[in-house]
Amino acid sequence: MFLLFAGFLACALFGMAPQTRAAEPMIDQVQAVIQSRLDGDPTAPSLSCQGEMICGIEMLPLAYRNTKHLPLWIDASLRLEKAEAMADTIGRAGEDGLSPFDYHLEAIRNLLADVCEQSSVAGPTSVSPDLWADLDLILTDAFLLYGSHLAAGRVNPETLHTDWKINPGAVDLLSSLTRAASTGDINAELEKLRPAHSGYWNLRNALAQLRSLAAASGWPVMDNSQTLRPGDAGSAVVGLRRRLAVIGDLDPTGQDDDPLYFDAALASAVKRFQQRNGLNADGIVGRDTIGMLNVPVEQRIRQVELNLERWRWLPHDLGARYILVNTADFTLKTVENGQVALQMRVVVGRPARRSPVFSANMTYLVLNPYWNVPTTIAIEDILPELQKDVAYLAQRGIRVFRSWEVDAPEVDPATVDWHAYHANRFPFRLRQDPGPYNALGHLKFMFPNQFAVYLHDTPNRSLFKRVQRDFSSGCIRVEAPAALANFALAGDERWTPDALTEAIETGDTRTILLKHPVPVHILYMTAWADETGEIQFRSDIYDRDRDLSRALDRRRTYQAAAFLH
C-alpha cells in the first residue's frame, strides 16, 4: 500500500514499528556500496547514480568520511522520514527563484517510488542495497548543491563579468549537512545558508506575488497606439484602470463613477507605476510607460529570479554602517543599523564605460582634489578637442606633463603637434587643477580598488535632474557630496560640518584619513522590493540581466545533457 506524503510517494510500512535488528545487515550492505562508489576510480571525471550526474564529486567523500560511509538520510531501521523531508524541501526551491529539478528532484522521486515498490513485496530489507545507496548519495549531493546555491548563487559572477568582484565569503557546507542529516531539521540549516538581508526576503515574497498573478493569467496588454493624459476619456482608459488595479497601483474600490474618464486618482496611480519602474513620473501614459506596462509577468518573474541570484552573491555582512550604490537605479544610500540615513541621486558609467560591481572600504577623502585624467578619457574625449583648439586645456585648467612619472616635467601644450598623437601613441599625463571647472568638484571619496573607481563631486549639476543618469566614464558622481562626507566623518570630533566647509572654502588640496573606514558596496539590481511588498523594476542598462539569464540557462542545459548521457 502506498500513501501520498509531503507531495511524494511514501510507503505505509515505514510508519510501522522500527525493525532495527533486522535492518542492520542491510545498513552494512548499503555502507559497503557507498564506500565502493566513493572509493572508485579517482581519475573519473564524474560520478552518477541511476543515470543522474553527481555534482559534488569532490565533497561527497568528505561528507561520508565522518560516518565511515554509513548512509546520512536513511536510519538504522530503514525509515524514510529524513529522506522525504529533504525531498519536500527541494520541491520548494522555486520559492528562492531556483529550480527543484536542478537538485535531482525527478531522480529522488523515482528512487522513492522504486523503494516503495520493492518494499511492498517483502519489506524494506528486500530493497536492493544499491537502490538505498543511490538514494542516499543523491540526497546528499542535492543538499550540498542546493545549499551552495543558496549561500553563494548558481553562477560565479566573475565568470560572467570581468568588472564584477564581489563574493559572499566561505560557508561550511559539510557542517550544515551533518547537522541537517543528524537532526532532520533541514529547513533550519538551509535557512542559515540563505542571505539574511531583508532585501532578499522582500524580493522572495515579491516573487510569490508575481507567480500568483501569473497563475491568474497575469495582466492585460495595453494598446500602444495612443498616448493617454489626464482628462482623456474612452475605452483605453478602462484598460489602463484594469492594468494598474491588477498590480496594486490603483485601488479599484476608490474609483470615480465614470471608468472611461482619466481622473486625478488614475493620474496618481500612473505616477506611482512610473516611479516604480524608473520612468519620468509625469502621469502621462506615453510610449515608454506603455512599454513598461506591457512587459509580460513572466519576464518580471525572471527579472526577480535574476536579482535574487545577485543577492546570493553579496557578502553576508554588509556592515553596521555602509554606503550602497545601485548603478541600475542611479542612487546611493547610506545605511546605519539597518536604517537608511541618507539617499541621493548619482551619475554612473555609460554602457561603454560601465561602473563595476565590487565592495571596498572607504579610507580617506580628498578636499579640492587634482584630477589626473585617465588615459582613455584623455585619448577619446580630450584629444579630439585639443586637435581642434589647443586653448581647450587652459580654459579648463588642465596642464600637460611629459609622462606619468612622479617628477615628469610640465609641457607647454602649444609646443605639441597634437595631430601626431593617437590611441597607440599618447605618453602624456593630463592633470586638472582644483577649481570651478575641476571634474571632481570639491570632494573625492576614496576606497582603493582594482578598478580605480571612486565617488566624487561634480560641477555639472544638471545631469542629476535626468531620470536615466548613465553619463560618466565609470566613476560615480554624487548629488550631495557634503552630506556624504559628513556621514563618512561621523565620530571624528575634528571634522564637524562647519570645519569641513571651512576647509573646502580655503581651496587647498587636503587628504582626510577616516577615523572609521566605511564599507562601500557598488551593486547592480534591476528589481527589488520593500517591506510593504512594493516592487521596483529598472531597465537593464548594462545588459547584465541578459548575460546572467543566458548563463543560468546554459548551466541548466549542461545538467540536462549530462543526465541524458
C-alpha positions as CSV (number, residue, x, y, z in Angstrom):
1,M,0.0,0.0,0.0
2,F,1.3,3.5,-0.9
3,L,0.5,6.8,0.7
4,L,1.0,10.4,-0.6
5,F,3.3,12.1,1.9
6,A,4.5,15.7,1.6
7,G,3.9,15.6,-2.2
8,F,5.9,12.4,-2.7
9,L,5.0,8.7,-2.8
10,A,5.8,7.1,0.5
11,C,5.4,3.6,1.9
12,A,2.8,2.9,4.6
13,L,5.1,0.3,6.1
14,F,7.7,2.9,7.0
15,G,5.2,4.2,9.6
16,M,5.3,0.8,11.3
17,A,7.4,0.0,14.3
18,P,11.2,0.0,13.7
19,Q,12.9,-3.2,12.8
20,T,16.4,-2.2,13.7
21,R,17.9,-5.6,14.3
22,A,16.5,-7.0,11.0
23,A,17.7,-3.9,9.2
24,E,21.3,-3.8,10.5
25,P,22.7,-6.3,7.9
26,M,21.1,-4.1,5.1
27,I,22.6,-1.0,6.5
28,D,26.0,-2.7,6.4
29,Q,25.5,-3.6,2.8
30,V,24.4,0.0,2.0
31,Q,27.5,1.3,3.7
32,A,29.7,-1.0,1.6
33,V,28.0,0.1,-1.6
34,I,28.5,3.8,-0.7
35,Q,32.2,3.2,0.1
36,S,32.6,1.3,-3.1
37,R,31.1,4.2,-5.1
38,L,33.1,6.8,-3.5
39,D,36.4,4.9,-3.5
40,G,36.1,4.1,-7.2
41,D,38.4,5.3,-9.9
42,P,39.9,8.6,-8.5
43,T,40.6,9.8,-12.0
44,A,37.0,9.5,-13.1
45,P,35.7,13.0,-14.2
46,S,32.2,12.3,-12.9
47,L,30.0,10.1,-10.7
48,S,26.4,9.1,-11.4
49,C,23.6,7.3,-9.7
50,Q,20.7,5.9,-11.7
51,G,21.9,8.0,-14.7
52,E,21.9,11.2,-12.6
53,M,25.2,13.2,-12.6
54,I,26.5,13.8,-9.1
55,C,27.8,17.4,-8.9
56,G,29.6,17.3,-5.6
57,I,32.1,14.6,-6.6
58,E,34.9,16.3,-4.6
59,M,32.8,16.9,-1.4
60,L,30.9,13.6,-1.2
61,P,33.9,11.6,0.1
62,L,34.4,14.3,2.8
63,A,30.7,14.2,3.7
64,Y,30.8,10.4,4.3
65,R,34.2,10.3,5.9
66,N,33.0,11.1,9.4
67,T,30.2,8.5,9.2
68,K,32.5,5.8,7.9
69,H,30.3,5.7,4.8
70,L,27.1,5.0,6.7
71,P,24.1,6.5,5.0
72,L,23.1,10.0,6.1
73,W,19.4,10.1,5.3
74,I,18.3,6.5,6.0
75,D,18.4,5.5,9.6
76,A,19.2,2.1,11.1
77,S,15.5,1.0,10.9
78,L,15.3,2.0,7.2
79,R,12.8,4.7,7.9
80,L,12.5,7.4,5.3
81,E,11.3,10.5,7.3
82,K,14.5,12.5,6.7
83,A,14.7,11.4,3.0
84,E,11.2,12.5,2.4
85,A,11.7,15.8,4.3
86,M,14.7,16.5,2.2
87,A,12.7,15.8,-1.0
88,D,9.9,18.0,0.2
89,T,12.4,20.8,0.9
90,I,13.9,20.5,-2.6
91,G,10.4,20.7,-4.1
92,R,10.1,24.2,-2.6
93,A,13.3,25.5,-4.2
94,G,11.2,27.6,-6.5
95,E,10.4,29.9,-3.6
96,D,14.0,31.2,-3.8
97,G,13.9,31.6,-7.6
98,L,15.7,28.3,-8.1
99,S,14.5,25.1,-10.0
100,P,13.8,22.0,-7.9
101,F,14.9,19.9,-10.9
102,D,18.4,21.3,-10.6
103,Y,18.7,19.3,-7.4
104,H,17.8,15.8,-8.6
105,L,14.1,16.1,-7.7
106,E,12.9,13.8,-10.5
107,A,15.6,11.2,-9.7
108,I,14.7,11.4,-6.0
109,R,11.0,10.9,-6.7
110,N,11.8,7.9,-8.9
111,L,14.1,6.4,-6.3
112,L,11.5,6.8,-3.5
113,A,8.9,5.2,-5.7
114,D,11.2,2.3,-6.5
115,V,12.0,1.8,-2.8
116,C,8.3,1.7,-2.1
117,E,7.6,-0.7,-4.9
118,Q,10.3,-3.1,-3.8
119,S,9.3,-2.8,-0.1
120,S,5.7,-3.6,-0.9
121,V,6.7,-7.2,-1.7
122,A,8.8,-8.3,1.3
123,G,9.5,-5.2,3.4
124,P,12.3,-2.6,3.4
125,T,15.1,-5.2,3.9
126,S,14.2,-6.6,0.5
127,V,15.2,-3.4,-1.2
128,S,18.4,-3.6,-3.2
129,P,21.4,-2.1,-1.2
130,D,22.4,-0.3,-4.5
131,L,19.0,1.4,-4.5
132,W,19.3,2.6,-0.9
133,A,22.9,3.8,-1.6
134,D,21.8,5.7,-4.7
135,L,19.0,7.4,-2.8
136,D,21.3,8.5,0.0
137,L,24.1,9.7,-2.3
138,I,21.7,11.7,-4.4
139,L,20.1,13.3,-1.4
140,T,23.5,14.3,0.0
141,D,24.5,15.7,-3.4
142,A,21.2,17.6,-3.6
143,F,21.7,19.2,-0.1
144,L,25.3,20.2,-1.0
145,L,24.3,21.7,-4.3
146,Y,21.1,23.4,-3.1
147,G,23.0,24.7,0.0
148,S,25.9,26.1,-2.1
149,H,23.4,27.8,-4.4
150,L,21.5,29.4,-1.6
151,A,24.7,30.6,0.1
152,A,26.7,31.8,-3.0
153,G,24.5,31.6,-6.1
154,R,24.3,29.2,-9.0
155,V,26.7,31.2,-11.2
156,N,30.1,32.7,-10.3
157,P,29.7,36.3,-11.3
158,E,33.3,36.7,-12.1
159,T,32.9,34.2,-14.9
160,L,30.3,36.5,-16.5
161,H,31.8,39.9,-15.9
162,T,35.5,41.0,-15.5
163,D,34.2,44.0,-13.7
164,W,32.3,42.1,-11.0
165,K,34.4,41.4,-8.0
166,I,32.2,40.7,-5.0
167,N,31.5,37.5,-3.1
168,P,29.6,36.3,-0.1
169,G,32.6,34.6,1.6
170,A,33.0,31.0,2.6
171,V,30.4,28.8,4.3
172,D,30.9,25.4,6.0
173,L,28.5,23.3,3.9
174,L,29.7,20.0,5.4
175,S,28.9,21.1,8.9
176,S,25.4,22.2,7.7
177,L,25.0,18.8,6.0
178,T,26.0,16.9,9.2
179,R,23.6,18.9,11.4
180,A,20.7,18.6,8.9
181,A,21.1,14.8,8.4
182,S,21.6,14.1,12.1
183,T,18.7,16.2,13.4
184,G,16.4,16.0,10.4
185,D,15.8,19.8,10.7
186,I,16.7,20.5,7.1
187,N,14.9,23.8,6.8
188,A,16.7,25.3,9.8
189,E,20.1,24.5,8.3
190,L,19.2,25.9,4.9
191,E,17.8,29.0,6.5
192,K,21.2,29.7,7.8
193,L,22.7,29.5,4.3
194,R,20.2,31.9,2.7
195,P,21.1,35.6,2.6
196,A,19.9,37.2,5.9
197,H,19.4,40.6,4.2
198,S,15.9,42.0,4.4
199,G,16.2,42.9,0.7
200,Y,16.5,39.2,-0.2
201,W,13.4,38.2,1.8
202,N,11.3,41.1,0.5
203,L,12.2,40.1,-3.1
204,R,11.5,36.5,-2.3
205,N,8.0,37.5,-1.2
206,A,7.5,39.6,-4.3
207,L,8.3,36.5,-6.4
208,A,5.5,34.7,-4.8
209,Q,3.1,37.6,-5.5
210,L,4.1,37.7,-9.2
211,R,3.7,33.9,-9.5
212,S,0.2,34.3,-8.1
213,L,-0.5,36.9,-10.7
214,A,0.9,34.6,-13.4
215,A,-1.3,31.8,-12.3
216,A,-4.3,34.2,-12.6
217,S,-3.3,34.9,-16.3
218,G,-1.1,37.9,-15.5
219,W,-2.2,41.4,-16.6
220,P,-3.9,42.8,-19.7
221,V,-1.9,44.2,-22.6
222,M,-2.3,47.9,-23.3
223,D,-3.0,49.4,-26.7
224,N,0.2,51.3,-27.7
225,S,-1.3,53.3,-30.5
226,Q,-2.2,56.3,-28.4
227,T,-0.9,58.5,-25.6
228,L,-3.3,58.9,-22.6
229,R,-3.3,62.1,-20.5
230,P,-5.4,63.2,-17.5
231,G,-8.7,64.5,-18.8
232,D,-8.9,61.9,-21.6
233,A,-11.8,59.6,-21.9
234,G,-12.5,56.4,-23.8
235,S,-12.2,52.6,-23.6
236,A,-8.4,52.8,-23.5
237,V,-8.8,54.4,-20.0
238,V,-10.8,51.4,-18.9
239,G,-7.9,49.1,-19.9
240,L,-5.4,51.3,-18.1
241,R,-7.5,51.2,-14.9
242,R,-7.7,47.4,-15.1
243,R,-4.0,47.1,-15.7
244,L,-3.0,49.3,-12.8
245,A,-5.5,47.7,-10.5
246,V,-4.1,44.2,-11.1
247,I,-0.7,45.2,-9.8
248,G,-2.0,47.3,-6.9
249,D,-1.1,50.8,-8.2
250,L,-4.8,51.7,-8.4
251,D,-7.3,51.0,-5.7
252,P,-10.3,49.6,-7.6
253,T,-12.7,50.4,-4.8
254,G,-11.9,54.1,-4.8
255,Q,-12.5,55.0,-8.4
256,D,-15.0,57.6,-9.6
257,D,-18.3,56.6,-11.2
258,D,-17.1,57.1,-14.8
259,P,-14.5,54.4,-15.6
260,L,-14.0,55.9,-19.0
261,Y,-12.5,59.2,-17.6
262,F,-8.8,59.7,-16.8
263,D,-9.3,61.4,-13.4
264,A,-6.8,62.6,-10.7
265,A,-6.8,59.3,-8.9
266,L,-5.8,57.5,-12.1
267,A,-3.1,60.0,-12.7
268,S,-1.7,59.4,-9.3
269,A,-1.7,55.7,-9.9
270,V,0.1,56.2,-13.2
271,K,2.8,58.3,-11.4
272,R,3.2,55.6,-8.8
273,F,3.7,53.0,-11.6
274,Q,6.2,55.2,-13.4
275,Q,8.2,55.8,-10.2
276,R,8.3,52.1,-9.5
277,N,9.7,51.4,-13.0
278,G,12.3,54.2,-13.2
279,L,10.3,56.4,-15.5
280,N,9.6,60.1,-15.5
281,A,6.6,60.3,-13.2
282,D,4.6,62.9,-15.1
283,G,1.2,60.9,-15.1
284,I,1.2,60.8,-18.9
285,V,0.9,57.3,-20.5
286,G,3.2,57.5,-23.5
287,R,5.3,55.1,-25.4
288,D,7.8,54.4,-22.6
289,T,5.1,53.9,-19.9
290,I,3.0,51.6,-22.2
291,G,6.2,49.6,-23.0
292,M,6.7,49.0,-19.2
293,L,3.0,48.3,-18.7
294,N,3.2,45.6,-21.4
295,V,6.2,43.8,-20.1
296,P,4.8,40.2,-19.5
297,V,4.5,38.9,-16.0
298,E,6.7,36.0,-16.9
299,Q,9.5,38.4,-17.8
300,R,9.1,40.2,-14.5
301,I,9.3,36.9,-12.7
302,R,12.6,36.1,-14.5
303,Q,13.9,39.5,-13.6
304,V,13.2,38.9,-9.9
305,E,14.8,35.5,-10.1
306,L,18.0,37.1,-11.6
307,N,18.1,39.6,-8.8
308,L,17.6,37.0,-6.1
309,E,20.7,35.4,-7.6
310,R,22.6,38.7,-7.2
311,W,21.6,38.9,-3.5
312,R,23.2,35.5,-3.0
313,W,26.5,36.9,-4.4
314,L,26.7,39.6,-1.8
315,P,28.7,39.5,1.5
316,H,26.5,38.1,4.3
317,D,27.5,41.0,6.5
318,L,27.4,44.4,4.7
319,G,28.5,46.2,7.9
320,A,26.8,48.2,10.7
321,R,27.4,51.5,8.7
322,Y,27.9,51.3,5.0
323,I,27.3,53.0,1.7
324,L,25.3,51.2,-1.0
325,V,25.2,52.3,-4.6
326,N,22.8,50.7,-7.1
327,T,24.1,51.6,-10.5
328,A,20.9,50.3,-12.2
329,D,18.8,52.7,-10.1
330,F,21.3,55.7,-10.2
331,T,21.0,56.1,-6.4
332,L,23.2,56.0,-3.3
333,K,22.1,55.2,0.2
334,T,23.9,55.3,3.5
335,V,22.8,52.8,6.0
336,E,23.3,52.8,9.7
337,N,22.0,49.9,12.0
338,G,19.7,48.7,9.2
339,Q,18.1,52.1,8.6
340,V,18.6,54.3,5.6
341,A,20.2,57.5,6.9
342,L,20.7,59.3,3.6
343,Q,19.7,58.9,0.0
344,M,20.8,60.8,-3.1
345,R,21.0,60.6,-6.9
346,V,24.2,59.6,-8.6
347,V,25.5,59.6,-12.2
348,V,27.1,56.3,-13.2
349,G,29.2,55.0,-16.1
350,R,27.7,55.0,-19.6
351,P,27.2,51.5,-21.1
352,A,30.5,51.7,-23.0
353,R,32.3,52.6,-19.7
354,R,30.1,50.9,-17.2
355,S,30.6,51.2,-13.5
356,P,31.9,47.9,-12.0
357,V,30.4,45.9,-9.1
358,F,32.6,45.4,-6.0
359,S,33.0,46.0,-2.3
360,A,35.8,48.0,-0.7
361,N,36.4,50.1,2.4
362,M,36.4,53.9,2.1
363,T,39.5,55.0,4.0
364,Y,40.0,58.7,3.0
365,L,38.6,61.8,1.4
366,V,40.4,64.4,-0.7
367,L,39.3,68.0,-0.5
368,N,39.7,70.2,-3.6
369,P,41.4,67.3,-5.5
370,Y,43.5,67.4,-8.6
371,W,42.2,65.2,-11.4
372,N,44.7,63.1,-13.2
373,V,42.8,62.4,-16.4
374,P,42.6,58.7,-17.2
375,T,44.3,57.8,-20.4
376,T,41.1,56.5,-22.1
377,I,39.3,59.8,-21.4
378,A,42.4,61.8,-22.5
379,I,42.6,60.0,-25.8
380,E,38.9,59.5,-26.6
381,D,37.4,62.7,-25.2
382,I,40.0,65.4,-24.8
383,L,42.5,64.7,-27.7
384,P,39.9,65.4,-30.4
385,E,39.1,68.8,-28.7
386,L,42.8,69.6,-28.5
387,Q,43.3,68.9,-32.2
388,K,40.6,71.5,-32.9
389,D,41.9,74.1,-30.4
390,V,44.8,73.8,-28.0
391,A,43.2,76.5,-25.8
392,Y,40.8,73.9,-24.7
393,L,43.2,72.9,-21.9
394,A,43.8,76.3,-20.5
395,Q,40.1,77.1,-20.5
396,R,39.5,74.1,-18.2
397,G,42.6,74.4,-16.0
398,I,44.2,71.3,-17.5
399,R,48.0,71.0,-17.5
400,V,50.2,68.6,-19.6
401,F,53.2,66.5,-18.2
402,R,55.6,64.6,-20.3
403,S,54.8,61.2,-18.8
404,W,53.2,59.6,-15.8
405,E,56.4,59.6,-13.8
406,V,56.1,61.5,-10.5
407,D,58.8,64.0,-11.5
408,A,57.8,64.3,-15.1
409,P,58.3,67.9,-16.4
410,E,55.4,70.1,-17.5
411,V,55.0,70.7,-21.2
412,D,53.6,73.8,-22.9
413,P,50.6,72.3,-24.9
414,A,51.2,75.0,-27.7
415,T,54.5,73.3,-28.5
416,V,53.0,69.9,-29.1
417,D,51.7,68.7,-32.5
418,W,48.6,67.1,-31.2
419,H,47.7,65.7,-34.6
420,A,50.7,63.4,-34.3
421,Y,49.2,61.5,-31.3
422,H,46.5,58.9,-31.2
423,A,45.3,55.9,-29.2
424,N,48.5,53.9,-29.6
425,R,50.8,56.9,-29.0
426,F,49.9,59.2,-26.1
427,P,52.6,59.4,-23.4
428,F,51.3,62.5,-21.7
429,R,49.6,62.9,-18.3
430,L,46.9,65.5,-18.2
431,R,46.1,67.0,-14.8
432,Q,43.3,69.3,-14.0
433,D,43.9,71.8,-11.2
434,P,41.4,72.3,-8.4
435,G,38.8,75.0,-9.2
436,P,35.4,75.6,-10.5
437,Y,35.9,73.5,-13.7
438,N,37.5,70.5,-12.0
439,A,35.6,67.4,-13.0
440,L,35.8,66.0,-9.4
441,G,34.3,69.1,-7.8
442,H,35.4,69.8,-4.2
443,L,35.3,66.3,-2.8
444,K,36.7,62.9,-3.8
445,F,35.8,59.7,-1.8
446,M,38.4,57.0,-1.9
447,F,38.0,53.3,-1.3
448,P,41.1,51.8,-3.1
449,N,40.1,49.1,-5.6
450,Q,41.5,47.4,-8.7
451,F,39.2,49.4,-10.9
452,A,40.4,52.8,-9.8
453,V,36.8,53.8,-9.3
454,Y,35.7,56.3,-6.7
455,L,32.8,58.6,-5.7
456,H,33.1,62.3,-6.3
457,D,31.5,65.8,-6.5
458,T,30.9,67.4,-9.9
459,P,30.4,70.9,-11.2
460,N,27.8,69.7,-13.7
461,R,24.7,69.6,-11.6
462,S,22.1,69.5,-14.4
463,L,22.6,65.7,-15.0
464,F,21.1,64.9,-11.6
465,K,17.7,66.1,-13.0
466,R,17.7,63.4,-15.6
467,V,15.8,60.1,-14.9
468,Q,18.4,57.9,-16.5
469,R,21.8,59.0,-15.3
470,D,24.5,56.9,-17.1
471,F,26.8,59.6,-18.4
472,S,30.2,59.1,-16.6
473,S,33.3,57.2,-17.5
474,G,32.9,54.7,-14.7
475,C,33.5,56.7,-11.6
476,I,30.3,57.8,-9.8
477,R,29.2,61.4,-9.3
478,V,27.2,62.1,-6.1
479,E,24.4,64.6,-5.8
480,A,25.1,65.7,-2.1
481,P,28.9,65.3,-1.6
482,A,28.9,67.4,1.7
483,A,26.2,65.3,3.3
484,L,28.1,62.1,2.2
485,A,31.3,63.4,3.7
486,N,29.6,64.2,7.0
487,F,28.3,60.6,7.1
488,A,31.8,59.3,6.4
489,L,33.4,61.5,9.0
490,A,30.8,60.8,11.7
491,G,32.5,60.1,15.0
492,D,35.6,62.2,14.3
493,E,35.2,65.3,16.5
494,R,37.8,67.2,14.5
495,W,35.6,67.2,11.4
496,T,32.3,68.8,12.1
497,P,30.2,70.0,9.2
498,D,31.4,73.6,9.7
499,A,35.0,72.5,9.9
500,L,34.6,70.6,6.6
501,T,33.0,73.6,4.9
502,E,35.8,75.9,6.1
503,A,38.5,73.5,4.8
504,I,36.8,73.3,1.4
505,E,36.5,77.1,1.1
506,T,40.2,77.6,1.5
507,G,40.7,76.0,-1.9
508,D,43.7,74.0,-0.6
509,T,44.0,70.3,-1.5
510,R,43.9,68.2,1.6
511,T,43.6,64.5,2.4
512,I,41.5,63.4,5.4
513,L,42.0,59.9,6.7
514,L,38.8,58.4,8.0
515,K,38.8,57.5,11.7
516,H,36.4,54.8,11.0
517,P,36.6,53.3,7.5
518,V,33.2,52.8,5.8
519,P,32.3,49.8,3.6
520,V,31.2,50.7,0.1
521,H,29.1,48.3,-1.9
522,I,28.6,49.1,-5.6
523,L,25.8,46.9,-6.8
524,Y,23.6,46.3,-9.9
525,M,20.0,45.5,-9.0
526,T,17.2,45.8,-11.6
527,A,14.4,44.5,-9.3
528,W,13.9,44.9,-5.5
529,A,11.0,45.2,-3.0
530,D,10.4,46.9,0.3
531,E,8.8,45.7,3.5
532,T,5.3,46.7,2.2
533,G,5.7,44.4,-0.8
534,E,6.0,47.3,-3.4
535,I,8.2,46.0,-6.2
536,Q,10.6,48.2,-8.1
537,F,11.9,47.5,-11.6
538,R,14.7,49.1,-13.6
539,S,16.0,48.8,-17.1
540,D,19.0,46.6,-17.8
541,I,21.3,49.4,-18.9
542,Y,24.4,47.3,-18.9
543,D,22.8,44.1,-20.3
544,R,23.8,42.2,-17.1
545,D,20.3,40.7,-16.8
546,R,20.7,39.3,-20.3
547,D,24.1,37.8,-19.6
548,L,23.1,36.3,-16.3
549,S,19.9,34.7,-17.8
550,R,21.9,33.1,-20.6
551,A,24.5,31.8,-18.1
552,L,21.8,30.2,-15.9
553,D,20.1,28.7,-19.0
554,R,23.5,27.3,-20.1
555,R,24.1,25.6,-16.8
556,R,20.6,24.0,-16.9
557,T,21.2,22.8,-20.4
558,Y,24.5,21.3,-19.4
559,Q,23.0,19.5,-16.5
560,A,20.2,18.1,-18.7
561,A,22.7,16.9,-21.3
562,A,24.8,15.2,-18.6
563,F,21.6,13.5,-17.4
564,L,20.8,12.2,-20.8
565,H,24.3,10.7,-21.2
